[in-house]
């Protein structure tokens, strides 16, 4: 069965791919500046009575709240994405993220409005989680469902670049504020600048996304109004195994990435005593390395297969988990940078291919929902739970325990990846054909 997307002209595909990446960069930028602020300043601004250690732990816990909301976002926006279309749903997620981020930037501190401040912070963080929960699957489907069948990994890598570019951009934004104002000014108001400035990026994202067309796969298989089961019901009735194994396969990616972008930011400044500008500069370097390995993993998945590339990435992650923290604990700025690059760089080998792999596990009728739930369940486990466990085990067993935890999670992801079916260039059409016969 020939996929209609194979006839898309290259210029049109480049426009779709860049539009998909632009929106994903913006949404993840908004998501990550929260994590950076939580690691650097939210303990003082929103939890001042708890002291530095407890305040930081609670600030990072509010970062993790969004991961609980993300699967619900994938269900909510997946429903509309599968019923009404990818494009309109992605515009909605972008607007929700933009509103939530701006509101955090304008939120009064605990010193101004008391306990209401952290409560509102958590509510806004939940809204951010809902938005990101609905973002990834839709952005990925824009490319995966339109791409030529033999280059799906290549084009699906564009939204996969969103997290790495966004992390580097968020680090650069905070680095600029750190270099241009005193620490007192940064704590008083400087941390708000990245949140408020994101409004400009959201405007760019809206302009790009409103100019897009609906994906060819969805246009051909658009359900009649009121027809069929709920997408979430169909996902778990026919593809529950794919959801669970897909989530397990991706968990190590999230664990490494969020240890790198949140925990290590706090670890470098507070435990190692490195200057904030140094830690942020290393974040830019780490994000760049992550982008490079993501590109490699995605492109090579078209050559050797998605599953094989993810397997290789998970095997590499086992070794990276073991060696990263001994390198970091040498105690210099450059050892911290090298360790951070190991943690973030290894992520891309597996993360690049899943932009094509997860959509290839589900038919068009509920692909937005299925791929989104698998991806965001992995986010809960790897991005939400693992950093919290890490913060708890370091005082008892030291930082090496984090590396061993990451290696163990990588083994779990490796087993789940090996249990997944092989997917390839024709998988999207094959999934639709299989569903039509059942």
HELIX and SHEET records of a PDB file:
HELIX    1   1 UNK A    4  UNK A    7  5                                   4    
HELIX    2   2 UNK A   10  UNK A   40  1                                  31    
HELIX    3   3 UNK A   42  UNK A   45  1                                   4    
HELIX    4   4 UNK A   48  UNK A   50  5                                   3    
HELIX    5   5 UNK A   52  UNK A   83  1                                  32    
HELIX    6   6 UNK A   86  UNK A  106  1                                  21    
HELIX    7   7 UNK A  110  UNK A  113  1                                   4    
HELIX    8   8 UNK A  116  UNK A  144  1                                  29    
HELIX    9   9 UNK A  149  UNK A  151  5                                   3    
HELIX   10  10 UNK A  152  UNK A  180  1                                  29    
HELIX   11  11 UNK A  183  UNK A  185  1                                   3    
HELIX   12  12 UNK A  186  UNK A  190  3                                   5    
HELIX   13  13 UNK A  192  UNK A  210  1                                  19    
HELIX   14  14 UNK A  216  UNK A  221  1                                   6    
HELIX   15  15 UNK A  231  UNK A  238  1                                   8    
HELIX   16  16 UNK A  240  UNK A  258  1                                  19    
HELIX   17  17 UNK A  259  UNK A  263  3                                   5    
HELIX   18  18 UNK A  264  UNK A  266  1                                   3    
HELIX   19  19 UNK A  267  UNK A  271  3                                   5    
HELIX   20  20 UNK A  276  UNK A  304  1                                  29    
HELIX   21  21 UNK A  306  UNK A  328  1                                  23    
HELIX   22  22 UNK A  333  UNK A  357  1                                  25    
HELIX   23  23 UNK A  359  UNK A  361  5                                   3    
HELIX   24  24 UNK A  364  UNK A  366  5                                   3    
HELIX   25  25 UNK A  367  UNK A  378  1                                  12    
HELIX   26  26 UNK A  379  UNK A  385  3                                   7    
HELIX   27  27 UNK A  386  UNK A  397  1                                  12    
HELIX   28  28 UNK A  400  UNK A  419  1                                  20    
HELIX   29  29 UNK A  427  UNK A  436  1                                  10    
END                                                                             
